[in-house]
Amino acid sequence: MADIGLVGLGTMGAALALNIADNGYSVAVYNRTGSVTTDFVAGAGDLAGRLTACTSLKELTQAVDGPRSIILMVPAGAPVDAMIDALRPELSEGDLIIDAGNANFRETMRRAEASKGTPVKFLGIGVSGGEEGARRGPSIMGGGDRDGWARVEPVLKAISAKFEGTPCATWMGPDGAGHFVKTVHNGIEYADMQMIAEVYGIMRDGMGMGSDAVSEVFEGWNQGPLASYLIEISAIVAGTADSVTGKPLLDVILDTAGQKGTGRWTAIEALHLGAPATAIEAAVAARNLSSRLDERKTGETLFGVASGRIDASSISIDELETGLLAGKIACYAQGFGLLSAASDEFNWSLPLPEVARVWRAGCIIRSAMLDDMATALAENPEENLMFAPTFTERLRASHGALRRVVAAAALAGRPVPALAAALSYFDTMRSARGTANMIQGQRDYFGRHGFERIDGGSGHHGPWAD
Ligand code: 6PG
């Protein structure tokens, strides 16, 4: 009998099944198209002995040892509901369904609620790391039934990435907690990628650097405080030549970015929760605007493309690195603030230091800085990450560079929406006296909404109220 079942042999599902088998567990696999299943097992080489090809859900459930654990790796949304409905009649008391796709956490909450009082337990887990991660060690953010998690924890820890020997697989909380953490991971991923794209734009358009030179810069940065998977792959992407034209590959890739929705969900939830994640919102908007190529062409015809240069007297490559670091810290502060707000709203008790810990390896946003974030959050999980001494120190030393980067880009006509959002967030959060007194005055003027006075009391009105 197989230790575990897995439904859905797309790129991620197939990689995950091989990873589980590689770790000594036997897996019964099923894909809607039967030939995909048989081909997959036939091509699994040494691991084929631990894989059982099943041609129906009945066969799959009969092949898995009870109480059964079945992983779903099918596209998020309706296919997950359809698969759960199809599986349920084949399952019995204590069996466990694990949705390991990129589900919207609200759907996971609905599914978790629907499973209550039924014989079948439900888990929603976020899996990050792309195909390579799924095959060799992803970061896993669990959510849902705690006993169910305890049952599959040894398998998930075994297949997960390890940071200095510690598995990157943790139960984050009940119902949608795991998928929410994964969603915020992806939101941060969007902002991280966007900020890197913005500094690339400054180097390309403002400083006139070619892709190879940009690649070298990123390679250098990957040895310093910005060391991360995304900087590493940016160096590789920038340094790769197009096999057709021989030009730098970046120069032949169309500048319109795709998206599947997780970044947008993060921005939507940030708005719902009143926990602004402006760098992430800016990154989502930038992807949307990137796809409006025709409109951008019209704009360029009307206004002319910006031609401002950014020379070494305005900012240096080192300042660009330092500015990016500051932007990144502010962005993560927003991400963890959002997690904290969601934790309160949904009573999840999210373990924020654990979130930072499981992101240290395996996932797309893995970076050297996440270990320091885990330490800072362990000391004070409630506080804004920017106020943790180690990050306060780093921001004191780096926000000037971010300011110069954003200013130089603005003067040269180069858009840096995520970096600018991060800077504005930083400046807002260090201003004890803001400008919302004007908003309150306006609201009171047109709607008698009342305001608080700085010398005390609420419900005051201006003379216009009379
Ligand atoms: C990961 C990635 C992964 C996937 C995203 C990309 O953590 O492994 O985030 O989940 O790459 O779905 O999403 P977009 O297509 O929206 O960029």
Residues whose N, C-alpha, C, O or C-beta is under 5 A from the ligand:
A	BS01	6PG	V127 S128 G129 G130 N186 G258 Q259 K260 G261 T262 I364
